[in-house]
């Protein structure tokens, strides 16, 4: 019996030694941002590789839109905000937010940051939660870049003096969606001067079908004086502005980035 036991023990030891010595690969996967792979070879060395952490270097600007403090920096991006006193915190539009910001009519230049690094005007995409109310009966801009540098705005998302049509204008083309007052939407629009991906400008709501144009032929909008306006007025000089809410504003330099899919992450590390 003792001999049988010793024999089995020897076989087990040889098998275990061979398993330990041979190449092995153990993967430990977290339930959060990614996975960590631990691999070991027959020479007794091991390495740990972070293979799953998500990075978003194309997200050039992100703001939670939960603070009306002037002089603060965006959640991600360059510069600081100049904020009108007419902008106030409001109930969150996104389930991942603690608050959104609400702007009143005649609140000149609600939020303005003067940093060109926040947006690539040649190609990119913007997305945000959005709701407007029936008091918005003036020409207004929810998001625009320096439209006052041109005779008419050439990069803006806004509406006219009546109706439910909200449009994104890029260079010399306009794409639109009908948005009902008092309803929360996730608005997403993209632009691409090169038309490399089959569009010049496009817009959709709640991850739906894009309204698209591929006919732009003007120059890229000007970068002077480098003013990104959120909840602002139509031309950055008139005293009209958005009467409504915005939340979780994201801007990407990648015109094909699906912002709807990542709209609630709350953090976009480089």
C-alpha positions as CSV (number, residue, x, y, z in Angstrom):
1,X,0.0,0.0,0.0
2,X,2.9,2.3,0.9
3,X,4.5,1.6,-2.5
4,X,1.3,2.5,-4.3
5,X,1.0,5.7,-2.4
6,X,4.6,6.7,-3.1
7,X,4.1,5.9,-6.8
8,X,1.0,8.0,-7.0
9,X,2.7,10.9,-5.1
10,X,5.6,10.8,-7.5
11,X,3.4,10.9,-10.5
12,X,1.4,13.8,-9.1
13,X,4.6,15.7,-8.2
14,X,6.0,15.3,-11.7
15,X,2.8,16.4,-13.3
16,X,2.6,19.4,-11.0
17,X,6.2,20.4,-11.7
18,X,5.6,20.1,-15.4
19,X,2.5,22.3,-15.2
20,X,4.2,25.0,-13.2
21,X,7.2,25.0,-15.5
22,X,5.3,25.1,-18.7
23,X,4.0,28.3,-20.2
24,X,0.8,29.4,-18.5
25,X,-1.7,32.2,-19.0
26,X,-4.1,33.5,-16.4
27,X,-6.5,36.3,-17.1
28,X,-8.3,38.3,-14.4
29,X,-11.1,40.4,-15.7
30,X,-12.6,43.2,-13.7
31,X,-16.2,44.3,-14.0
32,X,-15.4,47.9,-14.5
33,X,-13.2,49.7,-17.0
34,X,-11.3,46.7,-18.4
35,X,-9.1,43.7,-17.7
36,X,-5.7,42.9,-16.4
37,X,-3.8,40.0,-17.9
38,X,-1.2,38.1,-15.9
39,X,1.0,35.8,-18.0
40,X,4.0,33.7,-16.9
41,X,6.5,31.7,-19.0
42,X,8.7,28.7,-18.3
43,X,11.6,30.9,-17.3
44,X,9.9,31.9,-14.1
45,X,9.1,35.5,-15.3
46,X,5.7,37.1,-15.3
47,X,4.2,40.3,-16.7
48,X,1.1,42.3,-15.9
49,X,-0.6,44.0,-18.8
50,X,-3.5,46.5,-18.5
51,X,-5.3,45.6,-21.7
52,X,-8.8,46.9,-21.2
53,X,-8.8,50.4,-19.8
54,X,-10.9,52.6,-22.1
55,X,-9.4,55.9,-23.2
56,X,-11.0,58.7,-25.1
57,X,-8.3,61.0,-26.6
58,X,-10.8,62.2,-29.2
59,X,-13.1,63.7,-26.5
60,X,-11.8,67.2,-26.5
61,X,-14.5,68.8,-24.4
62,X,-16.9,67.4,-21.8
63,X,-18.9,69.3,-19.2
64,X,-21.4,67.9,-16.7
65,X,-23.4,71.2,-16.9
66,X,-24.1,71.1,-13.1
67,X,-22.6,74.3,-11.9
68,X,-23.4,77.9,-12.7
69,X,-20.1,79.2,-11.2
70,X,-18.3,81.7,-13.5
71,X,-14.6,81.2,-13.9
72,X,-14.7,77.5,-13.5
73,X,-13.0,75.0,-15.9
74,X,-15.0,72.5,-17.9
75,X,-15.1,69.0,-16.6
76,X,-12.7,68.1,-19.5
77,X,-11.3,70.7,-21.8
78,X,-9.4,74.0,-21.9
79,X,-10.2,77.5,-20.7
80,X,-12.7,78.7,-18.2
81,X,-16.4,79.6,-18.4
82,X,-17.9,83.1,-18.4
83,X,-21.4,82.4,-17.1
84,X,-24.4,84.7,-17.2
85,X,-26.3,85.4,-14.0
86,X,-29.4,84.2,-15.8
87,X,-28.3,80.6,-15.9
88,X,-29.3,78.5,-12.9
89,X,-29.1,74.8,-11.8
90,X,-32.1,72.7,-12.6
91,X,-33.2,69.1,-12.3
92,X,-30.9,66.6,-14.1
93,X,-31.9,65.5,-17.6
94,X,-29.6,62.5,-17.5
95,X,-29.9,59.7,-14.9
96,X,-26.1,59.8,-14.5
97,X,-26.2,63.6,-13.6
98,X,-26.9,65.4,-10.3
99,X,-28.1,68.5,-12.1
100,X,-28.5,70.2,-15.4
101,X,-28.4,74.0,-16.2
102,X,-31.4,76.1,-17.2
103,X,-31.2,79.3,-19.1
104,X,-33.7,82.2,-19.3
105,X,-34.6,84.3,-22.3
106,X,-32.5,87.4,-22.7
107,X,-29.6,85.9,-20.8
108,X,-26.8,87.1,-23.1
109,X,-23.9,84.6,-23.6
110,X,-24.9,82.1,-21.0
111,X,-21.7,80.0,-21.0
112,X,-18.7,80.9,-23.1
113,X,-15.2,79.4,-23.1
114,X,-12.5,80.8,-25.3
115,X,-10.2,77.9,-26.1
116,X,-9.8,76.6,-29.6
117,X,-8.6,73.2,-28.3
118,X,-12.1,72.4,-27.2
119,X,-13.4,71.8,-30.7
120,X,-12.1,70.8,-34.2
121,X,-14.1,72.8,-36.7
122,X,-12.9,70.7,-39.6
123,X,-14.4,67.5,-38.4
124,X,-16.1,66.4,-35.2
125,X,-19.2,65.5,-33.3
126,X,-21.2,66.9,-30.4
127,X,-23.8,65.4,-28.2
128,X,-25.9,66.5,-25.1
129,X,-29.2,66.1,-23.3
130,X,-31.5,68.9,-24.3
131,X,-34.9,70.3,-23.5
132,X,-36.5,73.6,-24.5
133,X,-39.7,75.2,-23.4
134,X,-42.4,77.3,-25.2
135,X,-40.9,80.6,-23.9
136,X,-38.1,80.1,-26.5
137,X,-39.7,82.3,-29.2
138,X,-36.6,84.2,-30.3
139,X,-33.7,83.1,-32.6
140,X,-31.5,81.2,-30.2
141,X,-28.4,79.0,-30.1
142,X,-27.9,76.1,-27.8
143,X,-24.3,75.4,-29.0
144,X,-22.3,77.6,-31.3
145,X,-18.8,78.5,-32.3
146,X,-18.0,82.2,-32.9
147,X,-20.8,82.9,-35.3
148,X,-20.2,86.6,-35.0
149,X,-17.0,86.3,-37.1
150,X,-19.1,85.7,-40.2
151,X,-22.0,87.6,-41.8
152,X,-24.2,84.8,-40.7
153,X,-23.6,81.9,-38.2
154,X,-21.7,79.0,-39.8
155,X,-21.5,76.7,-36.9
156,X,-24.5,76.6,-34.6
157,X,-27.3,74.4,-33.2
158,X,-30.4,76.5,-32.7
159,X,-33.8,77.6,-33.9
160,X,-35.7,80.4,-35.4
161,X,-38.5,82.6,-34.0
162,X,-41.3,80.0,-34.3
163,X,-42.0,76.3,-34.7
164,X,-40.3,73.2,-33.3
165,X,-37.5,72.9,-35.8
166,X,-34.0,72.9,-34.4
167,X,-31.2,72.9,-36.9
168,X,-27.4,72.4,-37.0
169,X,-25.8,74.7,-39.5
170,X,-22.2,73.9,-40.7
171,X,-20.6,76.1,-43.3
172,X,-23.3,76.6,-45.9
173,X,-25.6,73.6,-45.2
174,X,-28.3,73.0,-42.6
175,X,-29.7,69.7,-41.2
176,X,-32.7,69.7,-38.9
177,X,-34.9,67.7,-36.4
178,X,-38.3,68.5,-34.9
179,X,-38.1,68.7,-31.1
180,X,-41.2,69.0,-29.0
181,X,-41.1,71.6,-26.2
182,X,-40.9,70.1,-22.7
183,X,-39.5,66.8,-23.9
184,X,-36.0,65.7,-23.1
185,X,-33.8,64.5,-26.0
186,X,-30.3,63.4,-26.6
187,X,-29.2,65.6,-29.5
188,X,-26.2,64.5,-31.5
189,X,-24.7,66.2,-34.6
190,X,-21.6,65.8,-36.6
191,X,-19.6,67.7,-39.2
192,X,-16.8,66.8,-41.7
193,X,-15.4,69.4,-44.1
194,X,-13.6,66.7,-46.1
195,X,-16.8,64.6,-46.5
196,X,-14.6,61.5,-45.9
197,X,-17.3,59.6,-44.3
198,X,-20.1,60.4,-46.7
199,X,-21.5,63.5,-45.0
200,X,-20.7,67.1,-44.4
201,X,-23.3,67.6,-41.7
202,X,-25.8,65.3,-39.9
203,X,-28.0,65.3,-36.9
204,X,-30.1,62.8,-35.0
205,X,-32.0,62.5,-31.7
206,X,-32.0,59.6,-29.1
207,X,-29.7,57.5,-31.2
208,X,-32.1,57.4,-34.2
209,X,-31.7,58.0,-37.9
210,X,-29.5,60.8,-39.1
211,X,-30.7,63.7,-41.2
212,X,-27.7,64.2,-43.5
213,X,-26.3,66.6,-46.0
214,X,-23.2,66.1,-48.2
215,X,-23.3,69.3,-50.2
216,X,-21.3,71.8,-48.2
217,X,-18.8,73.8,-50.3
218,X,-17.8,76.8,-48.1
219,X,-14.6,77.2,-46.0
220,X,-14.2,75.9,-42.5
221,X,-15.6,78.4,-39.9
222,X,-13.2,80.9,-38.5
223,X,-11.4,80.4,-35.2
224,X,-11.5,84.1,-34.2
225,X,-12.1,85.0,-31.4
226,X,-12.3,81.3,-30.3
227,X,-15.6,81.4,-28.4
228,X,-17.5,78.2,-27.8
229,X,-21.0,79.3,-26.6
230,X,-23.3,76.9,-24.7
231,X,-26.9,78.0,-24.0
232,X,-26.0,81.3,-25.8
233,X,-27.5,83.7,-28.1
234,X,-27.8,83.5,-31.9
235,X,-24.8,85.5,-32.9
236,X,-22.8,86.1,-29.7
237,X,-23.7,89.8,-29.8
238,X,-27.5,89.9,-29.5
239,X,-29.3,89.7,-26.2
240,X,-31.2,86.5,-26.9
241,X,-30.5,83.0,-25.6
242,X,-31.8,79.6,-24.9
243,X,-34.9,79.2,-22.7
244,X,-34.4,75.6,-21.7
245,X,-32.0,73.0,-20.2
246,X,-28.7,71.3,-21.2
247,X,-26.8,68.5,-19.6
248,X,-23.7,66.3,-20.2
249,X,-22.2,68.1,-23.2
250,X,-19.6,66.1,-25.1
251,X,-17.5,67.2,-28.1
252,X,-15.3,64.8,-30.0
253,X,-12.8,65.4,-32.8
254,X,-13.9,62.1,-34.4
255,X,-16.9,62.8,-36.7
256,X,-17.9,59.1,-36.5
257,X,-17.7,58.6,-32.7
258,X,-21.0,57.2,-31.4
259,X,-21.7,59.7,-28.5
260,X,-25.1,58.2,-27.8
261,X,-23.4,54.9,-26.9
262,X,-21.1,56.6,-24.3
263,X,-23.3,59.4,-23.2
264,X,-23.6,58.4,-19.5
265,X,-20.0,57.4,-18.7
266,X,-19.3,60.5,-16.7
267,X,-15.6,60.4,-17.4
268,X,-13.5,60.4,-20.6
269,X,-9.8,60.0,-19.8
270,X,-7.1,60.4,-22.4
